[in-house]
């Protein structure tokens, strides 16, 4: 029981530390948001139906979503006859 409580407290503490603004005073200045060009500088652009950026250093694949108000048909399998 004590072990469960300690693990829960450690997890809550780590989540709090990862939140934006955690540990800053009330008068802290907010950081400005980076543009897509600044954020993807040095990454390989993969143009297609969706614009993708491949970060070779970290192995991350970034998806750029430019249209939020349109529908997109997402299918996870093939149609059966």
KANORBEL-V751036 format. One record per pair of residues at least 6 apart in sequence whose C-alpha atoms are under 8 Angstrom apart, sorted by sequence separation. I is the first residue (numbers start at 1). J is the second residue. If there is no record, write none. Layout:
I;J
I;J
This chain:
16;22
17;23
45;51
46;52
54;60
55;61
45;52
46;53
54;61
55;62
45;53
46;54
53;61
54;62
44;53
45;54
52;61
53;62
43;53
44;54
52;62
53;63
43;54
44;55
52;63
53;64
43;55
44;56
51;63
52;64
40;53
42;55
43;56
50;63
51;64
50;64
51;65
50;65
